Amino acid sequence: MGNYYIPAKYLLSHILDVNILDPVKITSKTIEIGTKYSPEFVCTPFKYTLGTLIENIEKKSNILIQAGGGCKYGYYAELQEKIIKDLGYDVIFINLVSQGKTDFKKIYHEFKKIDKNFNIWSSLYYLFITTKMIRYMDKIDNYIRHNIGFEIDKNDFKNTNQEMLNAFLKTKGFFDLFKIYKKYNKKIKKIKVNKPKECLKVGIIGELYTIMEPFSNYFLETELASMNIEITRFTNVHYLLFEKKYKIKKEMKRIKKYIKYKMGADAADNIAHTKYLCDQKIDGIIHIKASFCTPEIGAMPIINKIAKEHDIPVLFFTFDANTSEVGIKTRLEAFHDMIERRKKNEKLLSRN
């Protein structure tokens, strides 16, 4: 899921005496495999993750770790394990989330089985470093998202960010990690950009996997950046693990006019984020989801209602194995032209 294999690899390579393989890069083959062996009406992230698991088994992985959570995804591991075993693969399958909850005692015993020297105390130290690494990654990503469409030298942000991620993998401890972050934070913020004050601004909301795995949304953010659009995105791993639980309480009060209950998964978050973006007078909102994502289907009419009240255009995308890349680009271009014309008209009206 995006670049989050970096902190996962760092953590596992320090707490377990096993060979950690880089995950196979997601391609169209991944979704083909996942679709072939998945139930027909299961949501698309199930197919992507199942396809990823099978591809990695074929690349000689014999221990799989599934880290689902939230909505139905918290129950996927059991079904994915059964499908993998039914296909005849002999692997160790470790599920970090069972029935929507994390059983730390169970995880401890599972890790002890594959490495008898597994130490809980050193693991907690490296877990702390990993959470910090995720936080630093997400902070840098947010800055890049706001500026990448305006860089003077193409790929400066991408290349510098990749340098930072490679350095993170080699970090020797927390203070070393902090030094690396400070170094690259300074380096990234020195990258020259030519960003107008009145640039177009678009907020991206929606289902977590489809937002955070670029291949599953056809590299939507890259396309928007190429149109010189500033991007705001709330959903990242740090938010999901450490912020969402506490922020949602405040957000529910802010959107009580529209919903009384959380609606499951990210639905309430996206409704709250829609209200926030509209209050900030964003130029446009893009809502993305995977096929058969029930909570997002329920949220869409409410998101549309809020946007209409504030006269903010919303573009809805649903992604699955049969989504046309050409169709996505065409709709994005039309959306860009529309919000650009609206902004120009608003400027003319304000002058008059």
ROKE-900746 format. One record per residue (C-alpha): residue in three letters; x, y, z. Coordinates in Angstrom, 2 decimals, decimal comma, padded with zeros to 5 digits. Each point is the difference from the previous one (the first is absolute). Layout:
% ROKE-900746
DOKOL  code        x        y        z
DOKOL   ALA        X        Y        Z
...
END
This chain:
% ROKE-900746
DOKOL  code        x        y        z
DOKOL   MET   000,00   000,00   000,00
DOKOL   GLY   002,02   002,91  -001,32
DOKOL   ASN   003,40   000,39   001,70
DOKOL   TYR  -001,12  -001,46   003,32
DOKOL   TYR   001,92  -003,21  -000,70
DOKOL   ILE   003,08   002,03   001,07
DOKOL   PRO  -000,91   000,32   003,73
DOKOL   ALA  -001,50  -003,52  -000,06
DOKOL   LYS   003,26  -001,43  -001,34
DOKOL   TYR   002,06   002,02   002,49
DOKOL   LEU  -002,05  -001,26   002,95
DOKOL   LEU  -000,15  -003,67  -000,99
DOKOL   SER   003,69  -000,19  -000,95
DOKOL   HIS   000,93   001,24   003,50
DOKOL   ILE  -002,36  -002,12   002,09
DOKOL   LEU   000,06  -003,33  -001,88
DOKOL   ASP   002,96  -002,10  -001,13
DOKOL   VAL  -001,43  -000,72  -003,44
DOKOL   ASN   000,71   001,20  -003,54
DOKOL   ILE  -002,40   002,86  -000,77
DOKOL   LEU  -000,78   000,16  -003,71
DOKOL   ASP  -001,08   003,19  -001,75
DOKOL   PRO  -003,64  -000,35  -001,06
DOKOL   VAL  -000,61  -000,57  -003,70
DOKOL   LYS  -000,98   003,26  -001,69
DOKOL   ILE  -003,74   000,23  -000,68
DOKOL   THR  -000,90  -000,26  -003,69
DOKOL   SER  -003,04  -000,91  -002,11
DOKOL   LYS   001,03  -003,64   000,53
DOKOL   THR  -000,58   000,45   003,76
DOKOL   ILE  -003,64   000,94  -000,41
DOKOL   GLU  -000,51  -002,72  -002,63
DOKOL   ILE   001,21  -002,68   002,43
DOKOL   GLY  -001,98   001,49   002,89
DOKOL   THR  -003,19   000,21  -002,06
DOKOL   LYS   000,39  -003,58  -001,25
DOKOL   TYR   000,02  -001,51   003,51
DOKOL   SER  -002,25   002,48   001,87
DOKOL   PRO  -003,76  -000,12   000,60
DOKOL   GLU  -001,69   001,97  -002,79
DOKOL   PHE  -001,55   002,80   002,07
DOKOL   VAL   002,79   000,56   002,52
DOKOL   CYS   001,47   003,53  -000,04
DOKOL   THR   003,05   000,75  -002,13
DOKOL   PRO   002,64   000,35   002,80
DOKOL   PHE  -000,65  -003,67   000,86
DOKOL   LYS   000,95  -000,91  -003,57
DOKOL   TYR   003,12   002,16   000,01
DOKOL   THR   001,24  -001,36   003,33
DOKOL   LEU  -000,79  -003,62  -000,91
DOKOL   GLY   001,78   000,43  -003,33
DOKOL   THR   002,98   001,53   001,82
DOKOL   LEU   000,17  -002,90   002,46
DOKOL   ILE  -000,09  -002,61  -002,77
DOKOL   GLU   002,64   001,82  -002,09
DOKOL   ASN   002,32   000,14   003,00
DOKOL   ILE  -000,48  -003,72   000,70
DOKOL   GLU   001,02  -000,68  -003,59
DOKOL   LYS   003,14   002,08   000,65
DOKOL   LYS   000,91  -002,47   002,80
DOKOL   SER  -001,55   001,73   003,03
DOKOL   ASN  -001,06  -002,68   002,51
DOKOL   ILE  -001,19   002,24   002,85
DOKOL   LEU  -002,79   002,50  -000,67
DOKOL   ILE  -001,16   002,78   002,31
DOKOL   GLN  -003,42   001,54  -000,57
DOKOL   ALA  -000,69   003,33   001,75
DOKOL   GLY  -003,62   000,84  -000,76
DOKOL   GLY  -002,31   002,17   002,07
DOKOL   GLY  -003,16   002,07  -000,12
DOKOL   CYS  -003,27  -000,95  -001,78
DOKOL   LYS  -000,14  -003,45  -001,64
DOKOL   TYR   003,75   000,11  -000,62
DOKOL   GLY   000,55  -000,98   003,62
DOKOL   TYR  -001,53  -003,39  -000,85
DOKOL   TYR   001,74  -000,59  -003,32
DOKOL   ALA   003,06  -001,85   001,28
DOKOL   GLU  -001,94  -003,12   001,04
DOKOL   LEU  -001,57  -000,31  -003,46
DOKOL   GLN   003,26   000,79  -001,80
DOKOL   GLU   001,83  -002,63   002,04
DOKOL   LYS  -002,63  -002,59  -000,90
DOKOL   ILE   000,22   000,86  -003,72
DOKOL   ILE   003,81  -000,23   000,09
DOKOL   LYS  -000,08  -003,37   001,79
DOKOL   ASP  -002,69  -001,30  -002,40
DOKOL   LEU   002,31   000,91  -002,89
DOKOL   GLY   002,56  -002,37   001,49
DOKOL   TYR   002,54   002,52   001,28
DOKOL   ASP   001,85  -001,15   003,13
DOKOL   VAL   000,74   003,24   001,86
DOKOL   ILE  -000,13   001,45   003,50
DOKOL   PHE  -002,76   002,63   000,11
DOKOL   ILE   000,12   002,56   002,84
DOKOL   ASN  -003,08   002,15   000,44
DOKOL   LEU   000,61   003,22   001,95
DOKOL   VAL  -003,71   000,86   000,14
DOKOL   SER  -002,62  -002,63   000,78
DOKOL   GLN  -003,73   000,79  -000,05
DOKOL   GLY   000,83   003,69  -000,14
DOKOL   LYS   002,28  -000,08   003,08
DOKOL   THR   003,70  -000,44   000,72
DOKOL   ASP   000,94  -002,81   002,40
DOKOL   PHE   003,54   000,87   001,13
DOKOL   LYS   000,38  -003,18   002,03
DOKOL   LYS  -000,82  -002,09  -003,06
DOKOL   ILE   002,44   001,98  -002,17
DOKOL   TYR   002,74  -000,51   002,60
DOKOL   HIS  -000,46  -003,77  -000,11
DOKOL   GLU  -000,11  -000,01  -003,82
DOKOL   PHE   003,29   001,92  -000,19
DOKOL   LYS   001,54  -002,28   002,62
DOKOL   LYS  -000,81  -003,00  -002,21
DOKOL   ILE   002,00   001,37  -002,93
DOKOL   ASP   002,83   001,44   002,12
DOKOL   LYS   000,58  -001,52   003,45
DOKOL   ASN   002,25   002,94   000,91
DOKOL   PHE  -002,75   002,57  -000,63
DOKOL   ASN   000,28   002,63   002,75
DOKOL   ILE  -003,03   002,05   000,96
DOKOL   TRP   002,00   002,87   001,58
DOKOL   SER   002,33   000,66  -002,93
DOKOL   SER  -003,03  -000,36  -002,27
DOKOL   LEU  -001,78   002,81   001,83
DOKOL   TYR   003,04   002,23  -000,53
DOKOL   TYR   000,04  -000,67  -003,73
DOKOL   LEU  -003,77   000,38  -000,16
DOKOL   PHE   000,42   003,48   001,52
DOKOL   ILE   002,60   000,88  -002,67
DOKOL   THR  -002,29  -001,34  -002,71
DOKOL   THR  -002,96   002,12   001,13
DOKOL   LYS   002,26   003,06  -000,09
DOKOL   MET   001,19  -000,98  -003,46
DOKOL   ILE  -003,60  -000,19  -001,21
DOKOL   ARG  -000,70   003,41   001,54
DOKOL   TYR   003,00   001,55  -001,76
DOKOL   MET  -000,91  -001,63  -003,32
DOKOL   ASP  -003,55   001,33   000,19
DOKOL   LYS   001,11   003,54   000,92
DOKOL   ILE   002,38   000,12  -002,95
DOKOL   ASP  -002,66  -001,48  -002,31
DOKOL   ASN  -002,48   002,71   001,02
DOKOL   TYR   002,52   002,73  -000,86
DOKOL   ILE   000,82  -001,63  -003,34
DOKOL   ARG  -003,70  -000,43  -000,81
DOKOL   HIS  -000,48   003,77   000,37
DOKOL   ASN   002,97   000,91  -002,20
DOKOL   ILE   000,94  -002,77  -002,44
DOKOL   GLY  -002,02   001,45  -002,88
DOKOL   PHE   002,06   003,17   000,12
DOKOL   GLU   003,60  -001,23   000,23
DOKOL   ILE   002,47   001,65  -002,37
DOKOL   ASP   002,04  -003,14  -000,68
DOKOL   LYS  -002,19  -003,02  -000,67
DOKOL   ASN   000,36  -002,99   002,37
DOKOL   ASP   001,95   001,98   002,64
DOKOL   PHE  -002,60  -000,83   002,67
DOKOL   LYS  -000,33  -003,62  -001,06
DOKOL   ASN   003,76  -000,66  -000,10
DOKOL   THR   000,77   001,76   003,28
DOKOL   ASN  -002,86  -001,79   001,74
DOKOL   GLN   001,30  -003,36  -001,26
DOKOL   GLU   003,48   000,88   001,36
DOKOL   MET  -001,59   000,66   003,38
DOKOL   LEU  -001,89  -003,31  -000,02
DOKOL   ASN   003,20  -001,90  -000,85
DOKOL   ALA   001,76   001,76   002,89
DOKOL   PHE  -002,88  -000,86   002,35
DOKOL   LEU   000,54  -003,70  -000,71
DOKOL   LYS   003,60   000,30   001,22
DOKOL   THR  -000,72   002,04   003,13
DOKOL   LYS   001,85  -001,17   003,12
DOKOL   GLY  -002,42   001,29   002,61
DOKOL   PHE  -002,42   002,77   000,93
DOKOL   PHE   002,51   002,86   000,10
DOKOL   ASP   001,48  -001,09  -003,31
DOKOL   LEU  -003,52  -000,10  -001,48
DOKOL   PHE  -000,68   003,51   001,32
DOKOL   LYS   003,23   001,30  -001,58
DOKOL   ILE  -000,88  -001,59  -003,35
DOKOL   TYR  -003,49   001,52   000,12
DOKOL   LYS   001,34   003,48   000,83
DOKOL   LYS   002,57  -000,25  -002,80
DOKOL   TYR  -002,52  -000,96  -002,66
DOKOL   ASN  -002,75   002,26   001,29
DOKOL   LYS   002,41   002,91  -000,52
DOKOL   LYS   001,09  -001,35  -003,39
DOKOL   ILE  -003,57  -000,48  -001,26
DOKOL   LYS  -001,09   003,46   001,12
DOKOL   LYS   002,93   001,50  -001,91
DOKOL   ILE  -001,27  -001,45  -003,28
DOKOL   LYS  -000,97   002,91  -002,23
DOKOL   VAL  -003,65   000,38  -000,90
DOKOL   ASN  -001,90   002,53  -002,07
DOKOL   LYS  -003,38   000,01   001,70
DOKOL   PRO  -002,53   002,79  -000,64
DOKOL   LYS  -001,96   001,32   002,97
DOKOL   GLU  -003,32  -000,75  -001,65
DOKOL   CYS   000,78  -003,53  -001,22
DOKOL   LEU  -002,72  -002,61  -000,34
DOKOL   LYS  -000,56  -002,07   003,15
DOKOL   VAL  -001,66  -003,41   000,15
DOKOL   GLY  -000,77  -002,21   002,99
DOKOL   ILE   000,09  -003,80  -000,31
DOKOL   ILE  -002,20  -002,10   002,27
DOKOL   GLY  -001,23  -003,58  -000,05
DOKOL   GLU   000,74  -003,64   000,85
DOKOL   LEU   003,38  -000,46   001,67
DOKOL   TYR   001,66  -002,68  -002,17
DOKOL   THR  -001,00   001,59  -003,30
DOKOL   ILE   001,31   003,36   001,22
DOKOL   MET   003,35  -001,28   001,29
DOKOL   GLU   000,95  -002,55  -002,69
DOKOL   PRO   000,78   002,08  -003,12
DOKOL   PHE  -000,41  -002,87  -002,48
DOKOL   SER  -003,54  -000,70   001,19
DOKOL   ASN  -001,07   003,60  -000,79
DOKOL   TYR   001,93   000,17  -003,30
DOKOL   PHE   002,54   002,45   001,50
DOKOL   LEU  -002,67   002,64   000,48
DOKOL   GLU   002,23   002,35   002,01
DOKOL   THR   002,71  -000,08  -002,67
DOKOL   GLU  -002,59   000,97  -002,62
DOKOL   LEU  -001,29   002,87   002,14
DOKOL   ALA   003,55   001,25   000,65
DOKOL   SER   000,67   000,03  -003,76
DOKOL   MET  -002,96   002,43  -000,26
DOKOL   ASN   001,63   002,40   002,51
DOKOL   ILE  -002,51  -000,75   002,75
DOKOL   GLU   000,74   000,20   003,72
DOKOL   ILE  -001,22  -003,20   001,67
DOKOL   THR  -001,37  -000,44   003,51
DOKOL   ARG  -000,41  -003,54   001,33
DOKOL   PHE  -000,81  -000,93   003,58
DOKOL   THR   000,25  -003,79  -000,05
DOKOL   ASN   003,39  -001,54   000,78
DOKOL   VAL   001,22  -002,74   002,33
DOKOL   HIS   000,87   002,35   002,86
DOKOL   TYR  -003,47   001,52  -000,13
DOKOL   LEU  -001,69  -003,42  -000,05
DOKOL   LEU   002,08  -001,46   002,85
DOKOL   PHE   000,46   002,95   002,34
DOKOL   GLU  -002,36   002,88  -000,83
DOKOL   LYS  -003,28  -001,28  -001,40
DOKOL   LYS  -001,32  -001,54   003,22
DOKOL   TYR   000,24   003,31   001,88
DOKOL   LYS  -000,80   002,43  -002,80
DOKOL   ILE  -003,17  -001,78  -001,07
DOKOL   LYS  -001,70   000,96   003,29
DOKOL   LYS   000,44   003,70  -000,78
DOKOL   GLU  -000,85  -000,50  -003,63
DOKOL   MET  -003,31  -001,71   000,84
DOKOL   LYS  -001,06   003,13   001,89
DOKOL   ARG   000,91   002,17  -002,96
DOKOL   ILE  -002,09  -002,04  -002,43
DOKOL   LYS  -002,94  -000,90   002,27
DOKOL   LYS  -002,24   001,90  -002,42
DOKOL   TYR   000,69  -002,73  -002,57
DOKOL   ILE   000,55  -003,27   001,90
DOKOL   LYS  -000,61  -001,39   003,46
DOKOL   TYR   002,11  -003,15  -000,23
DOKOL   LYS   003,49  -000,84  -001,33
DOKOL   MET  -001,28  -002,15  -002,88
DOKOL   GLY   003,07  -002,27   000,06
DOKOL   ALA   003,52   000,12  -001,44
DOKOL   ASP   000,96   003,49  -001,28
DOKOL   ALA  -003,48   001,27  -000,88
DOKOL   ALA  -000,41   002,46   002,91
DOKOL   ASP   003,59   001,22  -000,44
DOKOL   ASN  -000,62   000,76  -003,65
DOKOL   ILE  -003,22   001,85   000,76
DOKOL   ALA   001,85   002,08   002,62
DOKOL   HIS   002,90   000,62  -002,38
DOKOL   THR  -002,47   001,12  -002,67
DOKOL   LYS  -001,45   002,57   002,40
DOKOL   TYR   003,49   001,21   000,92
DOKOL   LEU   001,09   000,32  -003,64
DOKOL   CYS  -003,18   001,87  -000,89
DOKOL   ASP   000,52   002,40   002,92
DOKOL   GLN   003,52   000,61  -001,32
DOKOL   LYS  -001,51   000,86  -003,41
DOKOL   ILE   001,92  -002,70  -001,84
DOKOL   ASP  -000,33   000,08  -003,80
DOKOL   GLY  -001,12  -003,60  -000,29
DOKOL   ILE  -000,31  -003,35   001,79
DOKOL   ILE   000,77  -003,45  -001,38
DOKOL   HIS  -001,54  -002,98   001,77
DOKOL   ILE   001,51  -003,38  -000,85
DOKOL   LYS  -001,05  -003,46   001,05
DOKOL   ALA   000,35  -003,64  -000,93
DOKOL   SER  -002,88  -001,94  -001,51
DOKOL   PHE  -002,50  -001,41   002,52
DOKOL   CYS   001,25   002,29   002,81
DOKOL   THR  -003,27   000,24   001,94
DOKOL   PRO   000,91   002,78   002,51
DOKOL   GLU   001,16   002,31  -002,80
DOKOL   ILE  -003,13  -000,70  -002,04
DOKOL   GLY  -002,02   001,16   003,03
DOKOL   ALA   002,16   003,11   000,43
DOKOL   MET  -000,17   001,19  -003,61
DOKOL   PRO  -003,50   001,62   000,06
DOKOL   ILE   000,90   001,89   003,20
DOKOL   ILE   003,34   001,15  -001,46
DOKOL   ASN  -001,88   001,19  -003,07
DOKOL   LYS  -002,52   001,88   002,14
DOKOL   ILE   002,68   001,85   002,00
DOKOL   ALA   001,89   000,92  -003,16
DOKOL   LYS  -003,18   001,33  -001,66
DOKOL   GLU  -000,77   002,15   003,05
DOKOL   HIS   003,44   001,60  -000,38
DOKOL   ASP  -000,02   000,00  -003,81
DOKOL   ILE   003,14  -002,16  -000,18
DOKOL   PRO   000,28  -002,51  -002,90
DOKOL   VAL   000,55  -003,66   000,88
DOKOL   LEU   001,35  -002,73  -002,26
DOKOL   PHE  -000,75  -003,62   000,98
DOKOL   PHE   002,23  -002,87  -001,14
DOKOL   THR  -000,55  -003,72   000,54
DOKOL   PHE   002,96  -002,28  -000,73
DOKOL   ASP   000,02  -003,69  -000,82
DOKOL   ALA   001,80  -002,47  -002,26
DOKOL   ASN  -001,90   001,24  -003,06
DOKOL   THR   000,45   003,75   000,49
DOKOL   SER   001,20   001,79  -003,14
DOKOL   GLU   003,14   002,09   000,46
DOKOL   VAL  -000,94   002,10  -003,04
DOKOL   GLY  -003,43   000,66   001,52
DOKOL   ILE   001,58   001,12   003,28
DOKOL   LYS   002,34   002,45  -001,78
DOKOL   THR  -002,82   001,38  -002,14
DOKOL   ARG  -002,21   000,67   003,01
DOKOL   LEU   002,91   001,57   001,91
DOKOL   GLU   000,79   002,33  -002,89
DOKOL   ALA  -003,65   001,06  -000,24
DOKOL   PHE  -000,11   000,57   003,79
DOKOL   HIS   003,19   002,08  -000,18
DOKOL   ASP  -001,38   002,16  -002,83
DOKOL   MET  -003,23   000,54   001,89
DOKOL   ILE   001,56   001,09   003,31
DOKOL   GLU   002,50   002,16  -001,87
DOKOL   ARG  -002,83   001,85  -001,81
DOKOL   ARG  -001,88   000,42   003,28
DOKOL   LYS   003,06   001,54   001,64
DOKOL   LYS   000,53   002,42  -002,87
DOKOL   ASN  -003,65   001,04   000,09
DOKOL   GLU   000,16   000,55   003,77
DOKOL   LYS   003,02   002,27  -000,49
DOKOL   LEU  -001,81   002,03  -002,65
DOKOL   LEU  -003,07   000,38   002,20
DOKOL   SER   002,09   001,10   002,99
DOKOL   ARG   001,70   002,69  -002,13
DOKOL   ASN  -003,35   001,32  -001,19
END
